[in-house]
Amino acid sequence: MPRCPAGAMDEGPVDLRTRPKAAGLPGAALPLRKRPLRAPSPEPAAPRGAAGLVVPLDPLRGGCDLPAVPGPPHGLARPEALYYPGALLPLYPTRTMGSPFPLVNLPTPLYPMMCPMEHPLSADIAMATRADEDGDTPLHIAVVQGNLPAVHRLVNLFQQGGRELDIYNNLRQTPLHLAVITTLPSVVRLLVTAGASPMALDRHGQTAAHLACEHRSPTCLRALLDSAAPGTLDLEARNYDGLTALHVAVNTECQETVQLLLERGADIDAVDIKSGRSPLIHAVENNSLSMVQLLLQHGANVNAQMYSGSSALHSASGRGLLPLVRTLVRSGADSSLKNCHNDTPLMVARSRRVIDILRGKAARPASTSQPDPSPDRSANTSPESSSRLSSNGEKPLPTSSPGASSLRP
């Protein structure tokens, strides 16, 4: 019969169905080397064994109350249960990856050296570029953890070894992509200045500028634009959905990123590849009045048409967006434009109020080369002829007709 540990009988019977579950630490599901760095907590008091001996807590074994196990003598391999082959844990003390490492708070390894010491720099570079099962290198993990000193040290190793900083993990993310996603402008500036390419594409075809706009991070976008060398950053690059960075910024409705892109020369009338929509049409279809006003203030083409021939006024009229229709009409939108189905904005409108606004605008044609005959017609029409309407609702005949001359005094 197995013996019960000392002190277990003092607690009394425990009902496993009512015992509260132990609260897990945030990020406990992540591998230990990829968890965010935290301040070390005060060490708990060491428990006492059955004979009154102090049993040290082993952090790698969960800190449970176990009998003391004599450690191996110096120079011998550590037990397999205590061995931690992490990508950030140096296998040996070297000149470049010595005391400031490891990145995670683990005890100094006591097992023997795993690599020869003839070429410490080459071994350090090999360790810095070694990927784990997710394809993440120590640089990826240092960026995610926000460990700026470690990023500095790893970037120096990459530069000394002539390695590129654009290393992809299994999700086709470079360290620069992760720096933008985690909103670390200082890391973005460091990586771009050190030679990381701002045009590297992720698995969705997005550059670092696309990611900064998608995650609504104007600080990272500004750091990217300020740090990139002239001619290395193309703001008109499309992702796999055919969208530029300005399209993405408009769709996320972040006015700061839109303003910043327009100040740096982004094409305000660039069309997406799939449908030919301009950023203004995207803003109208998102029903974003503030974004529409911002684009119009910066000179967006209000009559730009997509591949189907529809304009922003077509989209606003068909959706019954009255404030947007008013804004577009006041900005000079042409209500006589026809799409590929030969429909004008008035023909696709369903709201009576939208129709009234469009009819008021349609009375004035876009071209002023031909005079409008309606004022002359109303001026030459007598009150008697204007009051006489046919039973089917036809317009009255003008006074220039032969039968209307007798009405004049």
C-alpha positions in Angstrom: 0.0 0.0 0.0 1.5 3.4 -1.0 2.4 5.7 1.8 0.6 9.0 2.1 2.9 12.1 2.1 3.5 13.8 5.4 1.0 16.5 6.1 -1.7 15.2 3.7 -3.9 13.7 6.5 -4.1 17.1 8.3 -6.1 18.6 5.4 -8.9 16.2 5.6 -10.8 14.6 2.7 -10.9 16.7 -0.5 -13.9 16.6 -2.9 -12.5 16.8 -6.4 -15.8 17.9 -7.7 -15.9 21.1 -5.5 -12.2 21.9 -5.3 -11.5 25.2 -7.0 -9.3 25.0 -10.1 -5.9 26.6 -9.8 -5.7 29.9 -11.6 -3.3 29.7 -14.5 -0.8 32.5 -15.3 -1.5 34.7 -18.4 0.3 33.2 -21.4 0.8 29.8 -19.6 -0.3 28.1 -22.8 2.7 29.6 -24.7 6.1 28.0 -24.6 8.2 29.3 -21.8 10.7 31.0 -24.1 7.9 32.9 -25.9 6.1 34.3 -22.8 6.3 38.0 -22.2 8.9 39.0 -19.6 7.7 39.8 -16.1 9.2 41.1 -13.0 10.5 38.3 -10.7 8.0 37.6 -7.9 9.3 37.2 -4.3 10.3 33.6 -3.7 8.0 31.6 -1.5 9.2 30.0 1.7 10.7 26.6 1.1 8.6 23.8 2.4 9.9 21.4 5.0 10.0 17.6 4.5 8.9 14.9 6.8 12.2 14.9 8.7 12.3 18.7 8.9 14.8 19.1 6.0 14.3 22.1 3.7 13.4 21.0 0.2 14.2 23.6 -2.5 11.5 24.4 -5.0 12.4 23.5 -8.6 10.8 26.0 -11.0 11.2 23.6 -13.9 9.3 20.9 -12.1 6.3 23.1 -11.1 7.6 23.9 -7.6 5.8 20.9 -6.0 6.7 19.3 -2.7 9.0 16.5 -3.7 11.7 14.7 -1.8 15.1 16.2 -2.3 17.1 14.6 -5.1 20.8 14.9 -5.0 22.1 16.9 -8.0 24.6 15.5 -10.4 28.3 16.3 -9.8 29.8 19.2 -11.8 30.6 18.2 -15.4 28.0 15.5 -15.8 24.9 15.8 -17.9 21.8 17.1 -16.1 18.7 14.9 -15.8 16.5 14.8 -18.9 13.5 16.2 -16.9 15.5 19.4 -16.1 17.0 19.9 -19.6 15.5 22.8 -21.5 16.6 23.1 -25.1 15.2 26.6 -25.7 16.1 28.7 -28.7 16.9 31.6 -26.4 19.0 29.6 -23.9 22.7 29.7 -24.8 24.3 26.3 -24.6 27.6 27.8 -23.5 29.0 31.1 -22.1 30.6 33.1 -24.9 32.0 36.6 -25.3 28.9 38.0 -27.2 26.1 35.9 -25.6 27.3 35.7 -22.0 25.9 37.5 -19.0 23.1 39.5 -20.6 21.6 36.3 -21.9 19.3 34.3 -21.7 16.3 36.4 -22.6 14.0 34.4 -20.3 14.6 34.2 -16.6 16.1 30.7 -16.3 18.9 29.4 -14.1 22.4 29.3 -15.7 22.9 25.9 -17.3 25.4 23.6 -15.7 25.5 20.9 -18.3 28.7 20.6 -20.5 29.4 22.7 -23.6 27.6 21.6 -26.7 29.7 23.5 -29.3 33.4 23.9 -29.7 34.9 27.2 -28.6 37.3 27.8 -31.5 34.9 30.1 -33.3 32.7 31.8 -30.7 31.3 34.4 -33.1 30.3 31.8 -35.7 28.6 29.7 -33.0 26.8 32.7 -31.7 25.5 33.6 -35.1 24.4 30.0 -35.6 22.5 30.1 -32.3 20.9 33.5 -33.2 19.6 32.2 -36.5 18.4 28.9 -35.2 14.6 28.5 -35.7 12.3 26.5 -33.5 9.3 24.4 -34.4 7.3 27.5 -35.4 10.1 28.9 -37.5 10.7 31.7 -34.9 14.3 32.7 -34.4 15.6 34.4 -31.2 15.1 37.7 -33.0 11.4 37.0 -33.6 10.9 36.1 -29.9 12.9 39.1 -28.6 10.7 41.4 -30.7 7.5 39.8 -29.5 8.7 40.1 -25.9 9.7 43.8 -26.5 13.2 43.2 -25.2 15.0 46.1 -26.9 18.5 45.3 -25.5 18.2 41.7 -26.8 17.1 43.0 -30.2 20.1 45.3 -30.3 22.5 42.5 -29.5 20.9 40.1 -32.0 20.9 42.7 -34.8 24.6 43.3 -34.1 25.2 39.5 -34.5 23.3 39.5 -37.7 25.3 42.4 -39.1 28.6 40.9 -38.0 27.8 37.6 -39.7 26.4 39.3 -42.9 23.0 37.7 -42.4 19.7 39.3 -43.5 17.2 40.5 -41.0 14.2 39.4 -43.2 13.8 35.9 -41.8 10.4 34.3 -42.2 8.7 32.1 -39.7 6.1 29.5 -40.6 3.5 32.2 -40.9 5.7 34.2 -43.2 6.3 36.9 -40.6 9.6 38.8 -40.4 10.8 40.4 -37.2 9.7 43.7 -38.7 6.2 42.4 -39.2 6.0 41.4 -35.6 7.3 44.7 -34.4 4.5 46.5 -36.3 1.8 44.1 -35.1 2.9 44.5 -31.5 3.1 48.3 -31.9 6.7 48.8 -31.1 7.9 51.9 -33.0 11.3 51.9 -31.4 11.9 48.3 -32.6 10.5 49.2 -36.0 13.0 52.1 -36.3 15.9 49.9 -35.2 15.1 47.1 -37.6 14.6 49.4 -40.6 17.7 51.4 -39.9 19.7 48.1 -39.6 18.5 47.0 -43.1 15.2 45.2 -42.7 13.1 45.5 -45.8 9.9 47.4 -45.4 8.6 45.8 -48.6 8.8 42.2 -47.3 5.4 40.5 -47.8 3.6 38.3 -45.4 1.3 35.4 -46.3 -1.5 37.9 -47.3 0.8 39.9 -49.5 0.9 42.8 -47.0 3.9 45.0 -46.4 4.8 46.6 -43.1 2.8 49.7 -44.2 -0.3 47.6 -44.7 0.1 46.1 -41.3 0.6 49.4 -39.6 -2.7 50.7 -41.2 -4.5 47.4 -40.5 -3.6 47.6 -36.8 -4.3 51.4 -36.6 -0.8 52.3 -35.5 0.2 55.7 -36.8 3.3 55.7 -34.6 4.7 52.6 -36.3 3.7 54.0 -39.7 5.6 57.2 -39.0 8.6 55.3 -37.7 8.5 53.2 -40.9 8.3 56.2 -43.2 11.0 58.2 -41.3 13.5 55.3 -41.2 13.1 53.9 -44.7 15.7 54.9 -47.2 14.5 57.0 -50.1 13.0 54.7 -52.8 12.7 51.6 -50.7 9.1 52.1 -49.6 6.3 51.9 -52.2 3.0 53.2 -50.8 1.2 52.1 -54.0 2.0 48.4 -53.5 -1.1 46.1 -53.4 -1.7 43.2 -51.2 -3.3 40.0 -52.4 -6.7 41.6 -52.2 -5.6 44.4 -54.5 -5.6 47.1 -51.8 -3.0 49.7 -51.2 -2.1 50.9 -47.7 -4.4 53.9 -48.1 -7.3 51.5 -48.9 -6.6 49.6 -45.7 -6.3 52.8 -43.6 -9.7 54.0 -45.0 -11.3 50.6 -44.3 -10.1 50.7 -40.7 -11.3 54.3 -40.4 -8.1 55.6 -38.8 -7.8 59.3 -39.8 -4.3 59.7 -38.5 -2.9 57.0 -40.7 -4.9 58.3 -43.7 -3.6 61.9 -43.0 0.0 60.6 -42.7 -0.2 58.6 -46.0 -1.6 61.6 -47.9 1.1 63.9 -46.5 3.8 61.4 -47.7 2.4 61.3 -51.2 0.1 58.3 -51.4 -2.2 58.3 -54.4 -5.6 59.4 -53.2 -7.4 58.1 -56.3 -5.6 54.7 -56.5 -8.0 51.9 -57.4 -8.0 48.4 -56.0 -7.2 45.7 -58.5 -10.3 43.5 -58.0 -13.1 46.1 -58.5 -11.5 49.4 -59.4 -12.9 51.1 -56.3 -11.1 54.3 -55.1 -10.6 55.0 -51.4 -13.5 57.5 -51.6 -15.8 54.7 -52.8 -14.6 52.4 -50.1 -15.3 55.2 -47.5 -18.9 55.6 -49.0 -19.6 51.9 -48.8 -18.4 51.9 -45.2 -20.8 54.7 -44.5 -18.0 56.8 -43.0 -19.0 60.4 -43.3 -15.9 61.7 -41.6 -13.6 59.7 -43.9 -15.5 60.9 -47.0 -15.1 64.5 -45.9 -11.4 64.0 -45.2 -10.7 62.5 -48.6 -12.7 65.3 -50.4 -10.8 67.9 -48.5 -7.6 66.5 -49.9 -8.9 66.6 -53.4 -10.3 63.1 -54.1 -12.0 62.7 -57.4 -15.7 62.7 -56.5 -16.7 61.3 -60.0 -14.2 58.4 -60.0 -15.8 55.3 -61.4 -15.1 51.7 -60.7 -14.8 48.9 -63.3 -18.6 48.6 -63.4 -19.0 52.3 -64.2 -20.6 53.1 -60.8 -19.4 56.2 -58.9 -19.5 57.1 -55.3 -22.9 58.7 -55.8 -24.2 55.5 -57.3 -23.1 53.6 -54.1 -24.5 56.3 -51.7 -27.8 56.6 -53.6 -28.4 52.9 -53.9 -27.8 52.4 -50.2 -30.0 55.4 -49.2 -27.2 57.2 -47.4 -28.7 60.6 -47.2 -25.8 62.5 -45.5 -23.3 61.1 -47.9 -25.5 61.9 -50.9 -25.7 65.5 -49.7 -22.0 65.7 -49.2 -21.2 64.3 -52.6 -23.7 66.5 -54.4 -22.3 69.6 -52.7 -18.8 68.5 -53.7 -19.8 68.4 -57.4 -20.8 64.8 -57.9 -22.4 64.3 -61.4 -25.8 62.7 -61.1 -26.0 62.1 -64.8 -23.1 59.5 -64.9 -24.2 56.1 -66.1 -22.7 52.8 -65.2 -22.3 49.7 -67.4 -26.0 48.9 -66.9 -26.9 52.4 -68.2 -28.2 53.4 -64.8 -27.8 56.8 -63.3 -27.7 57.5 -59.5 -31.3 58.6 -59.7 -32.3 55.3 -61.2 -30.7 53.2 -58.5 -32.0 55.4 -55.7 -34.8 53.9 -53.5 -35.3 56.7 -50.9 -37.7 59.5 -51.7 -35.5 62.0 -50.0 -32.5 60.9 -51.9 -34.5 61.1 -55.2 -35.5 64.7 -54.3 -31.9 65.7 -53.8 -30.8 64.1 -57.0 -33.6 65.6 -59.0 -32.6 69.1 -57.7 -29.1 68.4 -58.9 -30.1 66.8 -62.2 -31.9 70.0 -63.3 -28.5 71.5 -63.9 -26.5 69.5 -66.4 -22.8 69.1 -65.8 -21.7 70.8 -69.1 -22.4 74.5 -69.4 -21.7 74.8 -73.1 -25.4 74.3 -74.0 -27.9 76.7 -72.5 -30.8 75.3 -70.4 -34.0 75.7 -72.4 -36.2 75.4 -69.3 -36.0 79.1 -68.2 -36.9 80.4 -71.8 -39.8 77.9 -71.9 -41.2 79.1 -68.6 -40.8 82.7 -69.6 -42.7 82.4 -72.9 -45.5 80.4 -71.4 -48.7 82.3 -70.5 -50.6 81.6 -67.3 -53.5 80.2 -69.2 -51.4 77.7 -71.1 -49.6 76.6 -67.9 -52.8 76.0 -66.1 -54.2 73.8 -68.9 -52.9 70.2 -68.5 -54.1 67.2 -70.4 -55.9 64.4 -68.6 -52.8 62.1 -68.9 -50.5 64.6 -67.2 -48.7 66.0 -70.3 -46.8 69.3 -70.1 -48.6 72.4 -71.5 -47.7 73.5 -75.0 -45.5 76.5 -75.4 -46.9 79.8 -76.6 -44.9 79.6 -79.9 -47.4 77.0 -81.1 -50.0 78.1 -83.7 -52.9 77.6 -81.4 -51.4 79.6 -78.6 -51.1 82.9 -80.5 -54.8 83.7 -80.0 -54.3 83.8 -76.2 -52.1 86.9 -76.5 -53.9 90.3 -76.0 
